[in-house]
Amino acid sequence: MSRRFISLVAMVIGAILAAAFQAVPANAAAPSVQAQIDAITAEHGGQQTSATQVTWRGGAVVLDLVAPDRALASVEGCPSNAYCFYEHQNFNHNKPNGRMLTFRDCTTAGLRQNLTDYGFQDKTTSWVVNKSLRLVDVFTGTNTRLWQERAHSKSSNVGTADNDKADWFRCYL
């Protein structure tokens, strides 16, 4: 075999190997918003109500998979008469794909809500209460109180000790 032929074969093999081991872009690993919605509704029910939202109980609970337009929202993206949990610190600022879970219902007896029901267990890092209520009391799965939220208050970061540990809460009017 000629050197030229061997060089050509080596170049072809090199090109094939380079293509096979080419780095995958960082964003390629993240599932699309629609794929996330499909997974959430398959596992947790709910209804897709927009290109980026899933709702439960007639709109009493809304999961936004993309940060809402803050110009349209009252406090840090959380609508009026609602309370919200955010996946990232600072209310998902600079995290356009950060999830926000919005609740509108609350009772005087203390309505219990399981974040697991909405695929949001162990995901909360910040929160907003944009509603008149007495208390939102937040717990781990082992019933350890993490923090309490009052009417018209917010926290941009729950802190390292409580981050991504919330599993359920009670809301009191």
C-alpha positions as CSV (number, residue, x, y, z in Angstrom):
1,M,0.0,0.0,0.0
2,S,1.2,3.4,-0.8
3,R,1.9,6.0,1.9
4,R,-0.7,8.3,0.3
5,F,-3.4,5.6,0.7
6,I,-2.4,5.0,4.3
7,S,-2.5,8.7,5.0
8,L,-5.9,9.0,3.4
9,V,-7.3,6.1,5.5
10,A,-5.8,7.6,8.7
11,M,-7.4,11.0,7.9
12,V,-10.8,9.4,7.4
13,I,-10.6,7.4,10.6
14,G,-9.5,10.5,12.4
15,A,-12.4,12.5,11.1
16,I,-14.8,9.7,12.1
17,L,-13.4,9.5,15.6
18,A,-13.4,13.3,16.0
19,A,-17.1,13.4,15.0
20,A,-18.0,10.6,17.3
21,F,-16.3,12.1,20.4
22,Q,-17.3,15.7,19.6
23,A,-18.4,17.6,22.8
24,V,-22.2,17.8,23.3
25,P,-23.4,21.3,24.0
26,A,-24.4,21.9,27.6
27,N,-28.0,22.8,26.7
28,A,-28.5,19.7,24.7
29,A,-28.8,17.6,27.8
30,A,-31.8,19.6,29.1
31,P,-35.2,18.3,28.0
32,S,-37.4,20.7,26.1
33,V,-40.2,22.6,28.0
34,Q,-42.7,20.4,26.2
35,A,-40.9,17.2,27.2
36,Q,-40.9,18.4,30.8
37,I,-44.6,19.2,30.6
38,D,-45.3,15.8,29.2
39,A,-43.4,14.1,32.0
40,I,-45.1,16.2,34.7
41,T,-48.6,15.5,33.4
42,A,-47.9,11.8,32.9
43,E,-46.6,11.4,36.5
44,H,-48.6,14.1,38.4
45,G,-51.7,14.7,36.3
46,G,-52.8,18.2,35.7
47,Q,-53.6,19.9,32.4
48,Q,-51.3,21.8,30.0
49,T,-52.9,25.2,29.7
50,S,-50.2,27.0,27.7
51,A,-46.9,26.4,26.1
52,T,-45.1,26.7,29.5
53,Q,-47.8,25.9,32.1
54,V,-49.5,23.0,33.8
55,T,-52.5,23.6,36.1
56,W,-54.4,21.5,38.6
57,R,-57.7,21.9,40.4
58,G,-59.2,24.4,37.9
59,G,-56.3,26.8,38.1
60,A,-55.9,26.9,41.9
61,V,-52.4,25.5,41.3
62,V,-50.2,26.6,38.4
63,L,-46.7,25.4,37.5
64,D,-44.7,27.7,35.2
65,L,-41.7,26.1,33.6
66,V,-40.4,29.3,32.2
67,A,-40.1,32.5,34.2
68,P,-43.2,34.7,33.7
69,D,-43.0,38.2,32.4
70,R,-42.3,40.3,35.5
71,A,-43.9,43.4,33.9
72,L,-47.3,41.6,34.1
73,A,-46.9,40.2,37.6
74,S,-47.3,41.9,40.9
75,V,-44.4,40.8,43.0
76,E,-41.3,38.9,41.6
77,G,-43.5,37.2,39.0
78,C,-46.0,36.0,41.6
79,P,-49.6,37.2,40.7
80,S,-51.9,39.1,43.0
81,N,-53.9,36.9,45.5
82,A,-51.4,34.1,45.2
83,Y,-48.3,32.6,46.9
84,C,-45.4,31.2,44.9
85,F,-42.5,28.8,45.4
86,Y,-39.4,29.3,43.1
87,E,-36.8,26.7,42.0
88,H,-33.9,29.1,42.2
89,Q,-32.7,31.9,44.5
90,N,-33.8,35.5,43.8
91,F,-37.1,34.4,42.4
92,N,-35.5,32.7,39.4
93,H,-34.0,36.0,38.2
94,N,-31.4,35.2,35.5
95,K,-32.8,31.7,35.3
96,P,-35.3,31.8,32.5
97,N,-36.1,28.1,32.8
98,G,-36.5,28.2,36.5
99,R,-39.8,26.7,37.7
100,M,-42.4,28.7,39.7
101,L,-45.3,26.9,41.5
102,T,-48.3,29.2,42.2
103,F,-51.1,28.5,44.7
104,R,-54.3,30.5,45.1
105,D,-56.2,28.4,47.7
106,C,-56.0,28.5,51.4
107,T,-58.4,27.7,54.4
108,T,-58.9,28.8,57.9
109,A,-58.3,25.2,59.1
110,G,-55.0,25.0,57.3
111,L,-55.1,23.5,53.8
112,R,-52.3,20.9,53.4
113,Q,-50.6,20.8,50.0
114,N,-48.0,18.2,49.0
115,L,-45.4,19.6,46.7
116,T,-44.8,16.0,45.5
117,D,-48.2,16.2,43.9
118,Y,-46.9,18.8,41.5
119,G,-43.3,17.5,40.9
120,F,-41.9,20.2,43.1
121,Q,-40.7,18.3,46.2
122,D,-37.2,19.3,47.3
123,K,-37.0,22.1,44.7
124,T,-37.8,25.4,46.6
125,T,-35.1,28.0,47.1
126,S,-37.1,31.2,47.2
127,W,-40.8,32.2,47.8
128,V,-43.3,35.1,47.7
129,V,-46.7,35.5,49.4
130,N,-48.7,38.1,47.5
131,K,-51.9,37.4,49.3
132,S,-53.7,38.3,52.6
133,L,-53.4,35.2,54.7
134,R,-52.3,34.3,58.2
135,L,-49.5,31.8,57.6
136,V,-47.9,29.4,55.2
137,D,-46.1,26.8,57.3
138,V,-43.5,24.7,55.3
139,F,-42.2,21.3,56.2
140,T,-39.8,18.4,55.1
141,G,-41.1,14.9,54.4
142,T,-40.3,14.0,58.0
143,N,-42.5,16.8,59.3
144,T,-39.6,19.1,60.4
145,R,-40.7,22.8,60.1
146,L,-38.4,24.6,57.6
147,W,-39.8,28.1,57.6
148,Q,-43.0,30.2,57.9
149,E,-44.4,32.7,55.4
150,R,-46.6,35.6,56.3
151,A,-48.9,37.8,54.2
152,H,-47.3,40.0,51.7
153,S,-43.7,38.8,52.4
154,K,-40.9,37.2,50.5
155,S,-37.6,35.5,50.8
156,S,-35.0,35.5,47.9
157,N,-33.2,32.5,49.4
158,V,-34.3,30.1,52.2
159,G,-30.7,29.5,53.1
160,T,-28.4,26.5,52.8
161,A,-29.9,24.5,55.6
162,D,-33.5,24.6,54.1
163,N,-32.7,24.8,50.4
164,D,-34.4,22.1,48.3
165,K,-35.9,20.4,51.3
166,A,-39.6,21.5,51.2
167,D,-42.0,18.6,50.7
168,W,-45.4,20.0,52.0
169,F,-47.0,23.0,53.6
170,R,-50.2,24.2,55.3
171,C,-51.8,27.5,54.3
172,Y,-54.0,29.3,56.9
173,L,-56.3,32.2,56.2
